[in-house]
Amino acid sequence: MGLPLLNGWIPVLCFRNRLTVTHWRTMDSQCAELLPLVCAVLSDPRQSLPDDTCLEKLLDWFTELTGRVSGLSLLQLHPCLTDFMSAVFKQKSSEPVILSFSLRLAGQLAASEEGFSFLEHRGVLDRAFGAQGVRGAAPWSEATVRSGWVRGLGGMLQHTPARHFFHNHGYTAVVLDLQTDMSLFVAAAANQLLAQILISTPSLPGHASPENGIGGVEDGTVEIVRHVGEALCSEDPLRSGQVLRLVGLTVGRCPQQVTEMLWQRMQAATERMMGNSQHSVQQPLLDALLAVARTALFSSADSSLVALMDGLLGTLSPKQAIPFASGIARLQDGPAALRRKATAVILQPLDCILAATDQQHPAGLVQEFVGERSVLEEQMSRKASCVSLLCLALSHTQQLSSLQGLFPDPPATALLRCVLTVLKLSSGVAMPCGPAGASVLTSLIGSSRVQRSALDALGGPGPCPGGAEVPAEVLAVLLEYLRNPGVDSSVLKKAMQAVSRWLCFCSDSAAIWLFLNEDLIPVLKKRLCDVRWEVRDSALELLTQLAEQLREKPGFRTVLSGSGLPVLLLSSLSDPESYVRASAITALGQVALVSALAQELQDLALRFVEILAQDSEGFPRRAVIRVFSMWLTQCPPLPAQDLEAPTLAVLALGAKDLDWEVKVHTLELAETWMEQTLGDWGTSGPVEPLQKLLRWKLLDGVCEALDDCDRPVARKACSVLLALKGLLSRAAGLQGGMDSVTWDPAGQRWAEELRQRRGAGESGGAGPGWLRRGGVLEVLSVLELEALQETLGQSSDHVQNSPRSLLEDIAAARASEDNAVDCY
C-alpha cells in the first residue's frame, strides 16, 4: 500500500475510510484501551522515552478533550491518569521531560473546579507543585521542569479555588523568583503567569495598597505590586527589566486600581532609572510608559505621566527618542501639545538635513527644537549615525501625514518636500552648501539604505494642498533615479512602484502623456535591456501597472502604439531568467487589452500556448494561465468567439502540467469559463450552456483533477464541482429541461479509476452501474462531493497522526523492550 499512497491515491483512500478516522476531539474505545499502557510506559523510568514532539501532541489532545468534557470526567473515566501523575511525582527522579509533561497535564486537568477538587483531595497537586514535591527534587535544576511547573500552574489558575490554592501555599514568591531565572523560557513563562494573576484580580477594596495586606487572592496581587516597586529600586538591571516587561503586559488589562498601584511604583523609580545609564533597562521602561499611556492615566494634560513623558522627549538620546515619540504621536487621546512635540522629535533629523542644504525651511516642519540641538547635529555629522538616525526618522514619517492635529497647514506638503530633499541629496541632484552640508552629502550620497527609506516614506499621494506641481516634482525626482545607471536594483524597484502610485494622481492628462512619451517610456526601454534581471523584472511590473491604470484612457493607446514597447515585450518572452519571462507574459496580457483587437489577442494567445507547452520553468507557465483568466474576466465578448481554441488548448496542457500551482490556476480558469458560459440564462434554462461545457470536455477535465496526487488540486476541483452542483440544483428547482442534457462518463479515464478506487463489485460500493450515463446533476450527486471535500480539508497525515496512532507509538516502547530478545 505504500507506493499507491505516494503516487497520489491519498484523497480516495481517505474518502473510502472516512468513517473510521479518529478525531482529536473524542476518545474512542481504542484510545481508552491504550491509555493505561501509555501511562505505564511514561511512568516507568526503564522505558525508552518518546521525543518532546509526541508529548506536546499528547498535551494538545488533552487540551482538546478538556475543552469538551471536564477534567473530573476524564479523571473518573480514566483512573490511570491519576495513578500516572501520582507515580511520577512520588519518584522525584523521573526524567525531566516526563516531569514537565506531568506538571502541565495536572494543570490542564485541574483547570475546572471539579477536576481541581478531585486532584487536591488525592494530594496530587501538593506533590506536583508543593515544596516537598518536584521543587524539592534534583530535576528542579532542569529548566524544562521549572518551565513545566510554571505553565502547569498557569493552566490551573482558571477559577477561584485554584487561585486561593496558589496564594495560600506561597507560590507567588516562587514565581517572582523565577522571573529572573537564567533560562529565558522560564523567565518569560513566569512573567506571563504573573501578568495572568494581575489581570484576573477582582476589583480591590478602596484601601488596598502594597503596604497593607487584605487577604486571599487580592493579597497575592499586592505582593506582586510590592515586588515591582522593590525591583525598580534595585541595582539589578535584570530584575528591573523583567518587572517593566510585566507592567507592559499587564496595564490596561487589569483593574484600574492595580494599574494605579503599578504606576505609583514606576513613577517613583523612573527618574533614577533613566539617569543611571542602564541602557538594558531604558527600553523596557519606555515600552512600559507607553503601555501606561494607553490607559485612563493619560487622559488629562496635567497628569504626572504627561509631564514625565514630556521631559523624557528632551533628555533621551535621539536613537531612543524617535521610536518613543512615534508611540506618543499615535496616542489619539493624548494632549495635542505633547503629540506635536513628539512629532517634532521625529522630524528633527530631517530638519538638520534641510538646514545643512542652506535652503528655506518648509513652513511648520519643526517650529521649536526639542532637546540639545548640538547633540543631534554632532551625530548627524558622522556617517554611520547620520544614516541610522535619518532612516529611523523616515520609517516613522509616513504615518505622521495621516494623523490629525500634528501639523499646522499644509502638513503633507511640508513633509513631502523634506523627503524629496533627502532623495535629491542622496542621488546627487541637490548639492548642499557649507561645511555642514558637505558632511551631510558625504553621508547620504549613494546610500541605498537612505534611498529605500525615503522612497518608503514618500508613500502614496493624498490630499495635497500644493497642487499639481507637487506630484510633478515627485515624478521628476523619481525619473532621475530611473535614469541613474548606478542606482541599486532594490532602490529602482521602489522608485518604479512610487512612479505607479504618483502618476495616476496627475490631473492633467496632457502632462501625463508628455511625461510618458518624453521621459518615462524611453527610460523603461533602456531598463528592459538592463544587465540585472531584477531591474528588467521591475520595469515589466511597472508597465503592467501602467496598462492596468491607464487602459481606459484613449491617450494611452496612442502613446503605446508609437513607443516600440510591444516589440521589446515580445523579446522579453525569451529572457534567460524565468521571473522576467513570467512578468513579460503578464505585461503583454495587459497591454494586449489596450487595443483589444481580436487578431492581436489570437496571435498572442497562440504564442502563450507554445510557452505553456515548452517552457521548463513553472513561473512563466503559471503566468500564462493567469493571463487567460484575466482575459476572460476583462474582455468577456471575445473568449467564446475568438479565444475558444487556444483556451481549450491551455486547459488541456495545464491539466497535465507537473507543477501543482499550474494545475490549480488551470482549474480557476475552468471555473471562470464555466461561470461565464452558464451566466444568467434567464428563461432559456441552462440546457445550451451545459451542452457547451460537455462538448468542450470541461467537466471531465475538472473531474479528473479530483484524484490528483496534489491535495490543493483535488480540493480546488472539488470546490468547482460543488459550486456547479449548487447552481444546477437551484436551476432545477426553478425550471426543468436539464434532464435532456446527459453526461456519459463511461470511457473516461477518471471515471474508471475512481470506480476502481471506490471498490468495484462490493456490496453498497461502486458496482458496474455506479457511474453511468445520466443528467449532469445526477452524475455530480453520485460523486459524493460534500464528503470528499470534508476529507480533502483534513491534513495529509490525519490518519497516521491521529490520537490512536500517537498512543500506539508511545505504547510501542514497552513492546520493543519486551521483544528485544527476539532479535537474537
C-alpha positions in Angstrom: 0.0 0.0 0.0 3.0 2.4 0.4 3.6 3.0 -3.3 0.0 3.9 -4.2 -0.2 6.3 -1.3 2.9 8.1 -2.6 1.6 8.0 -6.1 -1.5 10.0 -5.3 -4.4 7.9 -4.1 -4.5 9.6 -0.7 -7.7 11.5 -1.3 -9.6 8.4 -2.5 -8.4 6.1 0.3 -9.2 8.7 2.9 -12.6 9.1 1.3 -13.4 5.4 1.5 -12.4 5.1 5.1 -13.6 8.5 6.3 -15.9 7.0 9.0 -13.0 5.2 10.7 -10.8 8.3 11.1 -10.2 9.0 14.8 -10.8 12.7 15.6 -8.7 14.6 18.1 -11.8 15.8 20.0 -13.0 12.4 21.1 -11.6 9.5 23.0 -12.9 6.4 21.4 -12.8 2.9 22.9 -9.5 2.0 21.3 -7.8 5.1 22.7 -9.3 4.4 26.1 -7.8 0.8 26.0 -4.4 2.2 25.0 -4.2 4.9 27.6 -3.3 2.7 30.7 -0.4 1.2 28.7 0.8 4.6 27.6 0.7 5.9 31.2 2.7 2.8 32.3 5.3 3.5 29.7 5.6 7.1 30.6 5.9 6.5 34.3 8.5 3.7 34.0 12.0 5.1 34.1 13.3 2.0 32.5 11.4 2.6 29.3 12.8 4.5 26.3 11.1 7.9 26.2 9.2 9.4 23.3 10.5 12.6 22.0 9.2 16.0 23.1 7.0 16.3 19.9 5.0 13.3 21.0 4.4 14.7 24.4 3.4 18.1 23.0 0.9 16.3 20.7 -0.4 14.3 23.7 -0.9 17.6 25.6 -2.7 19.1 22.7 -5.0 16.2 22.6 -5.8 16.5 26.3 -6.4 20.2 25.8 -9.0 19.4 23.1 -10.6 16.8 25.4 -10.9 19.1 28.4 -12.4 21.7 26.1 -15.3 19.3 25.6 -15.5 17.5 28.9 -14.4 18.5 32.4 -11.1 17.3 33.9 -13.1 15.4 36.5 -14.9 13.4 33.9 -11.6 12.3 32.3 -10.1 11.5 35.7 -13.1 9.4 36.7 -13.4 7.6 33.4 -9.6 7.0 33.2 -8.1 6.5 36.7 -4.8 5.6 35.1 -4.2 9.3 34.7 -4.3 10.0 38.4 -2.1 6.9 39.1 0.3 8.1 36.4 0.7 11.6 37.9 1.0 10.3 41.4 3.7 7.8 40.5 5.7 10.4 38.6 5.6 13.0 41.3 6.4 10.4 44.0 9.6 9.2 42.2 11.2 12.7 42.1 13.8 11.1 39.9 11.7 10.9 36.8 13.1 12.2 33.5 12.8 16.0 33.2 10.7 15.8 30.1 8.2 13.4 31.8 8.0 15.6 34.9 7.4 18.7 32.8 4.7 16.9 30.8 3.1 15.7 34.0 3.1 19.1 35.6 1.4 20.7 32.6 -1.1 17.8 32.4 -2.0 18.2 36.1 -2.6 21.9 35.5 -4.8 21.2 32.4 -6.9 18.6 34.3 -7.3 21.0 37.3 -8.5 23.8 35.0 -12.1 23.0 36.0 -13.2 23.4 39.6 -14.3 19.7 39.8 -11.0 18.4 38.4 -9.1 20.7 40.8 -11.0 19.4 43.8 -10.5 15.8 42.7 -6.8 16.1 42.4 -6.4 18.3 45.5 -8.3 15.7 47.6 -5.9 13.0 46.5 -2.8 15.1 47.2 -1.7 15.1 43.6 -1.4 18.9 43.4 0.7 19.2 46.6 3.1 16.6 45.3 3.2 18.4 41.9 3.7 22.0 43.0 4.5 21.9 46.7 7.9 22.4 48.3 8.1 18.7 49.3 7.3 17.6 45.8 9.0 18.4 42.5 10.6 21.6 43.8 12.5 19.7 46.4 13.9 17.1 43.9 17.0 17.1 41.9 15.2 17.6 38.5 14.2 21.1 39.6 17.6 22.2 38.4 16.4 21.4 34.8 14.9 24.4 33.0 12.3 22.2 31.4 11.0 21.1 34.8 10.8 24.7 36.1 9.0 25.8 32.9 6.5 22.9 33.2 5.9 23.9 36.9 5.1 27.5 35.9 3.0 26.5 32.9 1.1 23.9 34.8 0.1 26.5 37.4 -0.9 28.9 34.6 -3.2 26.3 33.2 -4.8 25.6 36.6 -5.5 29.2 37.5 -8.8 29.5 35.8 -11.1 29.6 38.8 -11.2 31.0 42.4 -10.3 27.8 44.3 -7.2 27.4 42.2 -6.2 31.0 42.8 -6.7 30.6 46.6 -4.6 27.4 46.5 -1.8 29.3 44.6 -1.7 32.2 47.0 -2.3 30.3 50.3 0.7 28.0 49.5 3.1 30.9 48.9 3.6 30.1 45.2 3.7 33.8 44.4 7.2 34.2 45.9 8.4 31.2 43.9 7.2 32.6 40.6 8.6 36.0 41.5 12.0 34.3 42.0 11.7 32.5 38.6 11.1 35.9 37.0 14.8 36.3 36.8 15.6 32.7 36.0 18.7 32.0 34.0 16.6 30.4 31.3 14.8 32.9 29.2 11.9 30.5 28.6 11.4 30.0 32.3 11.6 33.8 33.0 9.2 34.6 30.2 6.7 31.9 31.4 6.9 33.4 35.0 6.2 36.9 33.6 3.2 35.6 31.7 1.9 33.9 34.8 2.3 37.0 37.0 0.5 39.0 34.3 -2.3 36.4 34.3 -2.7 36.8 38.0 -2.8 40.6 37.9 -5.3 40.6 35.0 -7.6 38.2 36.7 -7.6 40.1 40.0 -11.1 41.1 41.1 -11.8 44.8 42.0 -9.9 45.7 45.1 -11.3 47.5 48.1 -10.6 51.2 48.3 -7.9 50.8 51.0 -5.9 48.3 49.1 -2.2 49.1 48.8 1.1 47.3 48.8 1.6 48.4 52.4 -1.4 46.5 53.9 -2.4 43.0 53.0 -6.1 42.4 52.5 -6.2 38.6 52.4 -6.8 35.9 49.8 -6.3 36.4 46.1 -6.1 40.2 46.5 -3.2 39.8 48.9 -1.2 37.9 46.3 -1.8 40.8 43.9 -0.5 43.3 46.5 2.6 41.1 47.0 3.3 41.2 43.2 2.9 45.0 43.2 5.2 45.4 46.2 7.8 43.2 44.3 7.5 45.5 41.3 8.4 48.5 43.5 11.3 46.8 45.1 12.7 45.5 41.8 12.5 49.0 40.3 14.6 50.4 43.2 17.2 47.7 43.0 20.5 48.0 41.1 19.9 44.8 39.2 19.0 45.6 35.6 17.7 42.1 35.1 15.2 42.4 37.8 14.2 45.9 36.8 13.8 44.9 33.1 11.6 41.9 33.9 9.2 43.8 36.1 8.9 46.5 33.5 8.0 43.9 30.9 5.5 42.6 33.4 4.0 46.1 33.6 3.8 46.3 29.8 2.0 43.0 29.7 -0.5 44.0 32.5 -1.6 47.6 32.5 -4.7 48.3 30.5 -5.9 44.8 31.0 -6.0 44.6 34.8 -8.4 46.5 37.2 -7.8 50.3 37.3 -6.7 50.1 40.9 -3.9 47.7 40.1 -2.8 49.9 37.2 -2.6 52.9 39.6 -0.6 50.9 42.1 1.8 49.8 39.5 2.1 53.4 38.1 2.9 54.7 41.6 5.9 52.3 41.8 7.1 53.2 38.3 6.8 56.9 38.8 9.0 56.9 41.9 11.7 54.9 40.1 11.6 56.3 36.6 13.8 59.4 37.0 16.5 57.4 38.8 16.4 54.6 36.2 16.8 57.0 33.3 19.8 58.6 34.9 21.9 55.5 35.7 22.9 54.7 32.1 21.4 51.2 32.3 20.6 51.0 28.6 19.2 47.5 29.0 16.6 48.9 31.3 15.7 52.1 29.5 14.0 50.5 26.5 11.7 48.3 28.7 10.9 51.4 30.7 9.9 53.4 27.6 7.7 50.5 26.4 6.1 50.3 29.9 5.4 54.0 29.9 3.7 53.8 26.5 1.6 50.9 27.8 0.5 53.0 30.8 -0.2 56.0 28.5 -2.8 53.8 26.7 -4.8 53.8 29.9 -7.0 56.4 31.6 -4.0 57.7 33.5 -3.1 59.6 30.3 -6.4 61.4 29.9 -5.5 64.7 31.5 -2.9 67.2 30.2 -1.7 68.0 33.8 -1.1 64.4 34.8 2.3 63.3 36.2 2.6 60.8 33.3 2.2 63.5 30.7 4.9 65.6 32.5 7.2 62.7 32.7 6.9 61.8 29.0 7.3 65.4 28.0 10.5 65.6 30.0 11.9 62.4 28.5 11.4 63.6 24.9 14.0 66.3 25.6 16.5 64.1 27.5 16.6 60.8 25.7 19.2 60.1 23.0 17.9 60.7 19.5 18.0 56.9 18.8 15.7 56.2 21.8 13.6 59.4 21.5 12.4 58.8 17.9 10.6 55.4 18.5 9.3 56.7 21.8 8.0 59.9 20.2 6.3 57.8 17.5 4.4 55.9 20.1 3.3 59.1 21.7 2.2 60.6 18.4 -0.1 57.6 17.8 -1.9 58.1 21.2 -5.1 59.6 19.8 -6.4 60.7 23.3 -3.1 62.3 24.3 -2.7 66.1 24.8 -2.2 67.8 21.5 0.8 69.8 22.7 2.7 66.6 23.7 1.8 64.9 20.4 3.1 67.9 18.4 6.3 67.8 20.5 6.7 64.1 19.7 6.2 64.8 16.0 9.0 67.4 16.2 11.4 64.9 17.7 10.7 62.5 14.8 11.3 65.2 12.2 14.4 66.8 13.7 16.9 64.7 11.8 15.1 65.8 8.6 15.3 69.4 9.9 19.1 69.0 10.3 19.3 67.9 6.7 17.4 70.9 5.4 19.5 73.2 7.5 22.7 71.7 6.0 21.4 72.4 2.5 21.1 76.1 3.2 17.5 76.0 1.9 14.5 77.8 3.3 12.7 75.6 5.8 9.2 74.4 4.7 6.7 76.2 6.9 5.6 74.3 10.0 8.1 71.4 9.8 9.8 71.9 13.2 8.8 75.1 14.9 10.7 74.5 18.1 13.7 72.2 18.6 13.3 69.6 21.4 16.4 68.7 23.4 20.0 69.7 22.7 20.4 70.6 19.0 24.2 70.3 19.2 23.9 66.7 20.3 21.8 65.8 17.3 23.9 67.8 14.9 27.1 66.1 16.1 25.6 62.7 15.4 24.3 63.8 12.0 27.9 64.9 11.2 29.1 61.3 11.4 28.1 59.0 8.5 27.1 55.9 10.4 24.9 57.7 13.0 23.6 60.1 10.3 22.3 57.3 8.1 20.9 55.4 11.1 19.0 58.3 12.6 17.8 59.5 9.2 16.4 56.1 8.3 14.9 55.8 11.8 13.1 59.1 11.3 12.0 58.3 7.8 10.5 55.0 8.9 8.1 56.9 11.1 7.2 59.8 8.9 4.7 58.2 6.6 2.2 57.7 9.4 2.5 61.3 10.5 0.8 62.8 7.5 -2.3 60.8 8.2 -2.5 61.8 11.9 -4.7 64.7 12.7 -3.6 67.8 14.6 0.1 67.2 14.4 1.0 69.9 11.8 -0.1 73.4 11.0 -1.4 73.5 7.4 -0.3 72.3 5.0 1.1 69.1 6.6 1.5 66.8 3.7 3.3 69.3 1.5 5.9 70.2 4.2 6.7 66.6 5.0 6.8 65.6 1.3 9.3 68.3 0.4 11.6 67.1 3.2 11.6 63.6 1.8 12.2 64.9 -1.7 15.2 66.9 -0.4 16.7 63.7 1.1 16.1 61.9 -2.2 17.8 64.7 -4.2 20.8 64.8 -1.8 21.2 61.0 -1.8 21.2 60.9 -5.6 23.5 63.8 -6.0 20.9 66.0 -7.8 21.0 68.6 -4.9 24.3 69.9 -3.6 24.3 71.4 -0.1 26.3 74.4 0.8 28.9 75.0 3.6 30.9 72.6 5.8 27.9 71.0 7.4 26.3 70.4 4.0 29.5 68.8 2.7 29.4 66.4 5.7 25.8 65.5 5.1 26.5 64.9 1.4 29.3 62.6 2.2 27.0 60.6 4.5 24.0 60.4 2.2 25.1 60.3 -1.4 24.7 56.9 -2.9 23.3 55.4 0.3 20.8 52.8 -0.9 19.6 52.4 2.7 18.6 56.0 2.9 17.1 55.9 -0.6 15.0 52.9 0.2 13.8 54.5 3.5 13.0 57.8 1.7 11.1 56.1 -1.1 9.0 54.2 1.5 8.4 57.5 3.3 7.3 59.0 0.0 4.2 56.8 0.3 1.3 57.5 -1.9 -0.4 60.7 -2.9 -3.1 62.1 -0.7 -5.0 65.4 -0.3 -2.1 67.7 -1.3 -2.6 71.5 -0.9 0.5 72.1 -3.1 -1.5 71.5 -6.2 -0.4 69.9 -9.5 3.2 71.0 -9.1 3.8 68.7 -6.2 3.2 65.3 -8.0 5.1 66.8 -10.9 8.1 67.5 -8.7 7.8 64.0 -7.2 7.8 62.4 -10.7 10.8 64.5 -11.7 12.8 63.2 -8.7 11.8 59.6 -9.3 12.7 60.0 -13.0 16.2 60.9 -12.1 16.5 57.7 -10.1 15.3 55.7 -13.0 17.8 57.4 -15.3 20.8 57.0 -12.9 22.8 53.9 -14.0 24.4 53.5 -10.6 21.2 53.1 -8.6 20.8 49.8 -6.7 18.3 47.4 -8.1 16.2 47.4 -4.9 16.0 51.2 -5.0 15.0 51.1 -8.6 12.2 48.7 -7.8 10.8 51.1 -5.1 11.2 54.1 -7.4 9.2 52.4 -10.1 6.5 51.4 -7.6 6.4 55.1 -6.5 6.0 56.2 -10.1 3.0 54.0 -10.5 1.4 55.4 -7.3 2.0 59.1 -8.2 1.4 59.1 -11.9 -2.4 58.4 -11.5 -2.5 61.5 -9.2 -1.8 63.9 -12.0 -5.0 65.6 -13.1 -3.6 67.0 -16.3 -3.9 64.3 -19.0 -1.7 66.2 -21.4 1.0 66.3 -18.8 0.7 62.5 -18.3 1.1 61.7 -22.0 4.0 64.1 -22.3 5.7 62.5 -19.3 5.2 59.1 -20.7 6.3 59.9 -24.2 9.4 62.0 -23.5 10.5 60.8 -20.1 9.3 57.5 -18.7 9.0 55.2 -21.7 12.5 56.0 -23.1 13.9 55.1 -19.6 11.9 51.9 -19.3 13.0 50.8 -22.8 16.6 51.1 -21.5 15.8 49.3 -18.2 14.2 46.4 -20.1 17.7 45.8 -21.5 19.5 46.2 -18.1 22.1 43.5 -17.3 20.4 43.0 -13.9 17.4 40.7 -14.2 15.8 42.3 -11.1 15.7 45.7 -12.9 14.2 44.1 -16.1 11.6 42.5 -13.9 10.7 45.7 -12.1 10.4 47.6 -15.4 7.9 44.9 -16.7 5.9 45.2 -13.4 5.7 49.0 -13.9 4.5 48.6 -17.4 1.9 46.1 -16.2 0.6 48.6 -13.6 0.5 51.4 -16.1 -1.5 49.3 -18.5 -4.0 48.5 -15.7 -4.3 52.1 -14.6 -4.4 53.8 -18.0 -6.0 51.2 -20.2 -9.3 53.0 -20.4 -7.8 56.3 -21.4 -7.6 56.8 -25.2 -4.3 58.7 -25.0 -2.5 55.7 -23.6 -3.3 53.6 -26.7 -1.7 56.3 -28.8 1.3 56.5 -26.6 1.8 52.8 -26.6 1.4 52.3 -30.4 4.3 54.6 -31.1 6.6 53.6 -28.3 8.1 50.4 -29.6 7.4 48.7 -26.3 5.3 45.8 -27.6 8.3 44.6 -29.6 10.6 44.7 -26.6 8.0 42.9 -24.5 7.8 40.1 -27.1 11.6 39.8 -27.0 11.4 39.5 -23.2 9.5 36.3 -23.6 12.9 34.7 -24.4 14.7 36.2 -21.4 17.1 33.7 -19.7 15.5 34.5 -16.3 12.2 32.8 -15.6 10.9 35.6 -13.4 11.4 38.0 -16.2 9.6 35.8 -18.7 6.7 35.5 -16.3 6.5 39.3 -15.9 6.7 39.7 -19.6 3.7 37.4 -20.1 1.7 39.4 -17.6 2.7 42.7 -19.1 1.8 41.6 -22.6 -1.5 40.3 -21.4 -2.4 43.7 -20.0 -1.0 45.6 -23.0 -3.0 43.4 -25.4 -6.2 44.6 -23.7 -5.4 48.3 -24.5 -6.2 47.7 -28.2 -8.4 44.7 -27.6 -8.2 43.7 -31.2 -9.3 40.1 -31.8 -6.5 39.2 -34.2 -3.8 40.5 -31.8 -5.2 38.6 -28.9 -5.4 35.4 -31.0 -1.8 35.7 -32.2 -0.6 36.4 -28.6 -2.7 33.6 -27.2 -1.1 31.1 -29.6 2.3 32.2 -28.5 1.3 31.8 -24.9 0.1 28.2 -25.7 3.6 27.5 -27.0 5.2 28.8 -23.8 2.9 26.7 -21.7 3.9 23.6 -23.7 7.6 24.3 -23.9 8.9 26.4 -21.0 10.8 24.4 -18.5 10.2 26.7 -15.5 6.9 27.0 -13.5 6.7 30.8 -13.2 6.1 31.5 -16.9 3.6 28.6 -17.2 1.6 29.9 -14.2 1.6 33.4 -15.7 0.1 32.1 -18.9 -2.9 30.6 -17.1 -3.4 33.7 -15.1 -3.4 35.9 -18.2 -6.1 33.7 -19.8 -8.2 34.0 -16.7 -7.7 37.8 -16.8 -8.7 37.9 -20.4 -11.9 36.0 -19.7 -12.9 38.4 -17.0 -11.8 41.7 -18.5 -12.9 41.2 -22.2 -15.9 38.9 -22.0 -17.2 39.2 -25.5 -14.0 37.8 -27.0 -13.4 34.3 -25.5 -16.3 32.4 -26.9 -15.8 33.8 -30.4 -12.1 34.2 -30.8 -10.2 32.5 -27.9 -12.1 29.2 -27.7 -9.4 27.1 -29.4 -6.4 28.5 -27.5 -8.3 28.4 -24.2 -9.2 24.8 -24.7 -5.5 24.1 -25.5 -4.4 25.8 -22.3 -6.9 23.9 -20.2 -5.7 20.6 -21.7 -2.0 21.4 -21.2 -2.5 22.9 -17.8 -4.4 19.9 -16.5 -1.4 17.7 -17.3 1.3 20.0 -16.0 3.8 18.7 -13.4 3.5 22.0 -11.4 0.6 21.8 -8.9 0.2 25.6 -9.0 -0.3 25.5 -12.7 -3.0 22.9 -12.3 -4.7 24.9 -9.6 -4.6 28.0 -11.9 -6.0 25.8 -14.7 -9.0 24.9 -12.5 -9.5 28.5 -11.7 -9.5 29.2 -15.4 -12.0 26.4 -16.0 -14.2 27.8 -13.2 -14.2 31.3 -14.7 -15.1 29.9 -18.1 -17.9 27.8 -16.6 -19.3 30.8 -14.8 -19.3 32.9 -18.0 -20.7 30.2 -20.1 -23.6 29.5 -17.7 -24.1 33.1 -16.9 -27.6 34.4 -16.4 -29.6 32.0 -18.6 -33.0 33.7 -17.8 -35.9 31.9 -19.3 -34.0 29.7 -21.7 -32.5 27.5 -18.9 -29.0 26.1 -18.6 -29.5 23.5 -21.3 -27.5 25.1 -24.1 -24.6 26.2 -21.8 -24.4 22.7 -20.3 -24.2 21.2 -23.7 -21.2 23.5 -24.5 -19.4 22.5 -21.3 -19.8 18.9 -22.1 -18.8 19.4 -25.7 -15.6 21.2 -24.5 -14.9 18.3 -22.1 -14.6 20.9 -19.4 -16.4 18.8 -16.7 -14.4 15.7 -17.4 -11.2 17.8 -17.0 -12.3 19.0 -13.6 -13.4 15.6 -12.5 -10.0 14.1 -13.5 -8.4 16.5 -11.0 -10.4 15.1 -8.2 -7.9 12.2 -8.0 -4.8 14.4 -8.3 -1.9 13.4 -6.1 -1.5 17.1 -5.0 -4.1 17.8 -2.4 -4.7 21.5 -3.3 -5.5 20.5 -6.8 -8.1 17.9 -5.7 -9.5 20.3 -3.2 -9.9 23.1 -5.9 -11.6 20.6 -8.3 -14.0 19.6 -5.6 -15.0 23.2 -4.8 -15.5 23.9 -8.5 -17.8 21.0 -8.9 -19.7 21.8 -5.7 -20.3 25.3 -6.9 -21.6 23.9 -10.2 -23.8 21.4 -8.4 -25.3 24.1 -6.2 -26.0 26.3 -9.2 -27.7 23.4 -11.1 -29.7 22.4 -8.0 -31.2 25.9 -7.8 -31.9 25.9 -11.5 -33.7 22.5 -11.3 -36.0 23.9 -8.7 -37.0 26.9 -10.9 -37.3 25.2 -14.3 -37.0 21.8 -15.9 -35.4 20.6 -19.0 -32.0 19.8 -17.6 -32.6 16.1 -17.8 -32.3 16.4 -21.6 -28.6 17.2 -21.2 -27.0 13.8 -20.4 -23.4 13.2 -19.4 -21.8 9.9 -20.1 -18.6 9.4 -18.0 -18.1 5.9 -19.4 -14.8 5.5 -21.1 -13.3 8.5 -19.3 -10.0 7.6 -17.5 -11.0 9.5 -14.4 -14.4 7.6 -14.1 -12.7 4.2 -14.5 -10.0 5.0 -11.9 -12.5 6.5 -9.5 -14.7 3.4 -9.9 -11.8 1.1 -9.1 -10.8 3.1 -6.0 -14.4 3.0 -4.7 -14.4 -0.8 -4.7 -15.9 -2.3 -7.8 -18.4 -5.0 -7.1 -18.6 -4.6 -3.4 -21.9 -4.6 -1.7 -23.1 -1.0 -1.5 -19.9 0.1 -3.2 -19.1 1.1 -6.7 -20.6 -1.6 -8.8 -20.6 -1.7 -12.6 -23.5 0.8 -12.8 -22.1 3.2 -10.2 -21.2 6.0 -12.6 -23.3 5.7 -15.7 -24.9 8.0 -18.2 -27.3 10.5 -16.7 -28.1 14.1 -16.1 -25.3 16.4 -15.1 -26.8 17.0 -11.7 -27.3 13.2 -11.2 -23.7 12.4 -12.0 -22.4 15.1 -9.7 -24.6 13.7 -6.9 -23.1 10.2 -7.3 -19.6 11.6 -6.8 -20.5 12.5 -3.1 -18.6 15.7 -3.4 -19.5 17.0 0.1 -17.9 14.0 1.8 -14.9 14.2 -0.4 -14.5 17.9 0.4 -14.5 17.2 4.1 -11.8 14.5 3.7 -9.7 16.8 1.5 -9.9 19.5 4.1 -8.1 17.4 6.6 -4.3 17.5 6.9 -2.4 15.0 4.7 -1.3 13.0 7.8 -4.7 13.0 9.7 -4.9 9.2 9.6 -1.4 8.5 10.6 -1.3 11.4 13.1 -4.5 10.5 14.9 -4.6 10.2 18.7 -4.8 6.5 18.4 -1.7 6.3 16.3 0.1 8.6 18.7 -0.8 6.4 21.7 0.3 3.3 19.7 3.7 4.9 19.0 4.2 5.7 22.7 3.0 2.3 23.8 5.3 0.6 21.4 8.2 1.5 23.7 7.2 -1.3 26.0 6.6 -3.8 23.2 10.1 -3.1 21.8 11.7 -3.6 25.2 9.8 -6.9 25.7 10.7 -8.3 22.3 14.3 -7.1 22.2 15.5 -10.7 22.8 13.7 -11.8 19.6 16.5 -10.3 17.5 18.9 -12.9 18.9 
